Amino acid sequence: MATKRTREKKDLEQQATLPSSARVYGGRYAAREELGRGGMGRVLRAHDMKLGRDRPAQEAQPAG
């Protein structure tokens, strides 16, 4: 099991690989690139800084 110090070090290493222009959502997910777009919004590849892995994230488009 990883210690807190090991997780913090891993988080810092992962953050260093993110572009400085990356938007951070909820203080946890850093958007890397757009995967797709549709009528309801877009899907992004986002880096989960807490778990240290990439995952898809949906950004809803405002109505109107």
Short mmCIF file of the C-alpha atoms (twelve columns), coordinates in Angstrom:
data_MODEL
# 
_entry.id   MODEL 
# 
loop_
_atom_site.group_PDB 
_atom_site.id 
_atom_site.type_symbol 
_atom_site.label_atom_id 
_atom_site.label_alt_id 
_atom_site.label_comp_id 
_atom_site.label_asym_id 
_atom_site.label_seq_id 
_atom_site.Cartn_x 
_atom_site.Cartn_y 
_atom_site.Cartn_z 
_atom_site.pdbx_PDB_model_num 
ATOM 1  C CA . MET A 1  0.000   0.000  0.000   1 
ATOM 2  C CA . ALA A 2  1.356   3.410  -0.959  1 
ATOM 3  C CA . THR A 3  2.146   5.831  1.794   1 
ATOM 4  C CA . LYS A 4  0.830   9.383  1.831   1 
ATOM 5  C CA . ARG A 5  4.299   10.727 0.984   1 
ATOM 6  C CA . THR A 6  4.578   8.376  -2.020  1 
ATOM 7  C CA . ARG A 7  1.137   9.464  -3.288  1 
ATOM 8  C CA . GLU A 8  2.057   13.145 -2.908  1 
ATOM 9  C CA . LYS A 9  5.295   12.604 -4.845  1 
ATOM 10 C CA . LYS A 10 3.410   10.773 -7.596  1 
ATOM 11 C CA . ASP A 11 0.821   13.587 -7.760  1 
ATOM 12 C CA . LEU A 12 3.571   16.183 -8.165  1 
ATOM 13 C CA . GLU A 13 5.195   14.164 -10.949 1 
ATOM 14 C CA . GLN A 14 1.861   13.821 -12.758 1 
ATOM 15 C CA . GLN A 15 1.106   17.544 -12.416 1 
ATOM 16 C CA . ALA A 16 4.504   18.354 -13.915 1 
ATOM 17 C CA . THR A 17 3.452   16.556 -17.113 1 
ATOM 18 C CA . LEU A 18 0.252   18.616 -17.489 1 
ATOM 19 C CA . PRO A 19 0.343   21.604 -19.813 1 
ATOM 20 C CA . SER A 20 0.250   24.938 -18.007 1 
ATOM 21 C CA . SER A 21 -2.925  25.801 -19.931 1 
ATOM 22 C CA . ALA A 22 -4.844  22.787 -18.546 1 
ATOM 23 C CA . ARG A 23 -8.175  23.712 -16.967 1 
ATOM 24 C CA . VAL A 24 -8.759  22.128 -13.573 1 
ATOM 25 C CA . TYR A 25 -12.309 21.073 -12.668 1 
ATOM 26 C CA . GLY A 26 -13.372 20.529 -9.076  1 
ATOM 27 C CA . GLY A 27 -9.795  20.916 -7.897  1 
ATOM 28 C CA . ARG A 28 -9.168  17.354 -9.017  1 
ATOM 29 C CA . TYR A 29 -9.529  16.842 -12.784 1 
ATOM 30 C CA . ALA A 30 -7.154  18.536 -15.239 1 
ATOM 31 C CA . ALA A 31 -8.419  18.583 -18.839 1 
ATOM 32 C CA . ARG A 32 -5.828  17.306 -21.317 1 
ATOM 33 C CA . GLU A 33 -7.599  17.168 -24.685 1 
ATOM 34 C CA . GLU A 34 -10.991 17.027 -26.339 1 
ATOM 35 C CA . LEU A 35 -12.083 13.512 -27.314 1 
ATOM 36 C CA . GLY A 36 -15.414 14.369 -28.902 1 
ATOM 37 C CA . ARG A 37 -18.176 16.938 -29.224 1 
ATOM 38 C CA . GLY A 38 -21.933 16.704 -29.647 1 
ATOM 39 C CA . GLY A 39 -25.221 18.490 -29.084 1 
ATOM 40 C CA . MET A 40 -25.064 18.205 -25.283 1 
ATOM 41 C CA . GLY A 41 -21.447 19.293 -24.847 1 
ATOM 42 C CA . ARG A 42 -18.030 17.725 -25.183 1 
ATOM 43 C CA . VAL A 43 -16.035 14.840 -23.766 1 
ATOM 44 C CA . LEU A 44 -12.515 15.506 -22.514 1 
ATOM 45 C CA . ARG A 45 -9.576  13.351 -21.524 1 
ATOM 46 C CA . ALA A 46 -8.980  14.514 -17.967 1 
ATOM 47 C CA . HIS A 47 -6.263  13.583 -15.519 1 
ATOM 48 C CA . ASP A 48 -7.578  12.636 -12.075 1 
ATOM 49 C CA . MET A 49 -4.914  14.176 -9.851  1 
ATOM 50 C CA . LYS A 50 -6.119  12.262 -6.791  1 
ATOM 51 C CA . LEU A 51 -5.923  8.799  -8.377  1 
ATOM 52 C CA . GLY A 52 -3.077  9.623  -10.776 1 
ATOM 53 C CA . ARG A 53 -4.743  8.369  -13.959 1 
ATOM 54 C CA . ASP A 54 -6.596  9.651  -17.014 1 
ATOM 55 C CA . ARG A 55 -10.336 9.286  -17.404 1 
ATOM 56 C CA . PRO A 56 -13.066 10.758 -19.584 1 
ATOM 57 C CA . ALA A 57 -14.981 13.767 -18.305 1 
ATOM 58 C CA . GLN A 58 -18.066 15.387 -19.782 1 
ATOM 59 C CA . GLU A 59 -18.388 19.157 -20.007 1 
ATOM 60 C CA . ALA A 60 -22.044 20.092 -20.526 1 
ATOM 61 C CA . GLN A 61 -22.874 22.851 -22.979 1 
ATOM 62 C CA . PRO A 62 -25.014 25.706 -21.586 1 
ATOM 63 C CA . ALA A 63 -28.612 25.655 -22.790 1 
ATOM 64 C CA . GLY A 64 -29.594 28.212 -25.356 1 
# 
